[in-house]
Amino acid sequence: MEKTISDLIDSLATTNIKIFMLIDKIQRNEHTKEDSYKCQQLNRYRSELMNAINKEFNQREEIKL
């Protein structure tokens, strides 16, 4: 990813909020198939962001995609 650390952290925060909102919807059993798919995709994107942040700080990339 070609983003600055601040962009990565901002994207991670935004992604976490989107995931939280979808999980809340899923737990209330008010979700659609698309919501479930979007939640999976956002989780994958979150893992990519976390790996990119870890790489910037020379940490091990342990988050599975």
C-alpha angles and dihedrals in degrees: 000000000000100000133117119253091253090053090050092050092046091050090047092052092048092047092050091053092049091049091048091052092048093047089051089052092047093049090053087052091237097119135113130218088260091056091055092048092048090051090054091049092048091050089054091048090048089054090051090051093048091049090050091051091048089050091053090054093043092246126144116272101232101152112109120223 
